[in-house]
């Protein structure tokens, strides 16, 4: 049996939320904040999604080069889902099932319909991992930036330099 309970939240996400638990997670690894390289084996549609996803994640400050595998999976599943949805748009979601005489007995879903639903479920899970859904994004906050203050003035205000 796997681990119980919710997955642990990464340290940088805890810090963005302003959580005191970020200090407790000091032993977690900090991922480098650099842009991952797009794998050349991705399809044209997947590469297009990769470029868009990289821009979005960079804006959120959630991009790391070590996430390239998860991003590649997401983009691959995205392209697969797009292809399936295009096929369904052309052929419909159901097909007629005929008996041996050629009479339609019932309607059944195309296999592509189930595959598209599976891909959509995979996309939803991966989007939550990357903070690309409204609910997952609502859990991430960036710390408020303090107004730029003159360092000399800050030193004077601190009064730690004065001798008693």
C-alpha positions in Angstrom: 0.0 0.0 0.0 1.3 3.5 -0.8 1.7 6.4 1.5 -1.4 7.7 3.1 -2.7 11.3 3.2 -2.2 14.2 0.8 1.0 14.6 -1.2 3.5 16.8 0.5 3.6 20.4 -0.8 7.0 21.5 -2.2 9.0 24.0 -0.1 8.9 26.8 -2.7 5.1 26.5 -2.9 4.8 26.6 0.9 7.0 29.7 0.9 4.9 31.4 -1.8 1.8 30.7 0.4 3.5 32.4 3.3 3.3 29.2 5.4 5.4 28.7 8.4 5.8 25.1 7.3 8.3 26.2 4.7 10.9 26.4 7.4 10.2 22.9 8.5 10.7 21.6 5.0 14.3 22.7 5.0 15.6 19.3 4.0 13.6 19.2 0.7 15.5 19.8 -2.5 15.2 23.2 -4.2 14.8 22.7 -7.9 16.7 25.1 -10.2 14.5 27.8 -11.7 15.7 27.5 -15.3 13.8 26.7 -18.5 13.6 23.1 -19.5 14.5 22.0 -23.0 11.7 20.7 -25.2 12.3 17.1 -26.2 12.6 16.7 -30.0 10.4 13.6 -30.1 7.3 15.6 -29.2 4.7 16.0 -32.0 4.1 19.4 -33.6 1.0 20.0 -31.5 2.8 18.9 -28.3 5.7 21.3 -29.0 3.2 24.2 -29.5 1.6 23.4 -26.2 5.1 23.1 -24.6 6.0 26.7 -25.7 2.7 28.0 -24.3 3.1 26.1 -21.0 6.7 27.3 -20.5 5.5 30.9 -20.8 2.7 30.4 -18.4 4.8 28.6 -15.8 7.6 31.2 -16.0 5.1 33.9 -15.3 3.9 32.0 -12.2 7.5 31.3 -11.1 6.9 27.6 -11.1 9.2 26.4 -13.8 12.2 24.1 -13.3 14.4 22.2 -15.7 13.9 19.1 -13.7 10.1 19.1 -14.6 10.7 18.4 -18.2 9.4 14.8 -18.0 6.1 15.8 -16.4 5.8 18.7 -18.9 6.6 16.3 -21.8 3.9 13.9 -20.5 1.4 16.8 -20.3 2.1 18.1 -23.8 2.0 14.6 -25.3 -1.3 13.8 -23.6 -2.6 17.2 -24.7 -1.7 16.5 -28.3 -3.3 13.1 -28.1 -6.4 14.5 -26.6 -6.7 17.2 -29.3 -6.3 14.5 -32.0 -9.0 12.4 -30.4 -11.4 15.3 -30.0 -10.9 16.2 -33.7 -11.7 12.6 -34.7 -14.8 12.6 -32.5 -15.9 15.9 -34.0 -15.7 14.3 -37.5 -17.3 10.9 -36.6 -19.5 11.6 -33.6 -19.3 10.0 -30.2 -21.4 6.9 -31.0 -21.5 4.3 -33.7 -24.3 2.0 -34.8 -24.0 -1.7 -33.8 -25.6 -4.0 -36.4 -26.7 -7.6 -36.2 -25.8 -10.2 -38.8 -28.6 -9.0 -41.1 -27.2 -5.5 -41.1 -30.0 -4.0 -39.0 -29.0 -1.4 -36.3 -29.6 -2.9 -32.9 -28.1 -0.2 -30.7 -25.7 2.6 -30.5 -22.3 2.2 -28.8 -19.6 4.7 -28.0 -16.5 4.7 -30.2 -13.3 3.6 -28.5 -12.0 7.1 -29.1 -14.6 8.5 -26.8 -13.3 6.5 -23.8 -9.7 7.3 -24.8 -10.5 11.1 -25.0 -12.1 10.9 -21.5 -9.0 9.1 -20.1 -6.7 11.8 -21.6 -8.9 14.5 -20.2 -8.6 12.9 -16.7 -4.8 12.7 -17.1 -4.7 16.4 -18.2 -6.6 17.4 -15.1 -4.2 15.7 -12.8 -1.2 17.1 -14.5 -2.7 20.6 -14.6 -3.2 20.5 -10.8 0.4 19.4 -10.4 1.6 22.5 -12.3 -0.9 24.9 -10.7 -2.7 25.4 -14.0 -6.2 25.1 -12.6 -8.1 27.8 -10.7 -8.3 25.8 -7.5 -4.6 24.7 -7.5 -3.6 28.3 -8.3 -5.7 29.7 -5.5 -3.4 27.8 -3.0 -0.3 29.6 -4.3 0.4 33.2 -3.3 3.4 35.2 -3.9 4.9 37.2 -1.0 4.2 40.9 -1.0 7.2 42.9 -2.1 8.3 45.6 0.3 8.6 49.1 -1.2 12.2 49.9 -2.1 13.8 51.6 0.9 17.0 53.4 1.1 19.5 51.0 2.8 21.0 53.9 4.8 17.6 54.9 6.1 16.8 51.3 7.0 20.1 51.2 8.9 19.2 54.3 10.8 15.7 53.0 11.7 17.1 49.8 13.0 19.1 51.5 15.7 21.1 48.4 16.3 24.4 50.3 15.7 23.9 52.7 18.6 26.0 52.0 21.8 24.1 52.2 25.1 
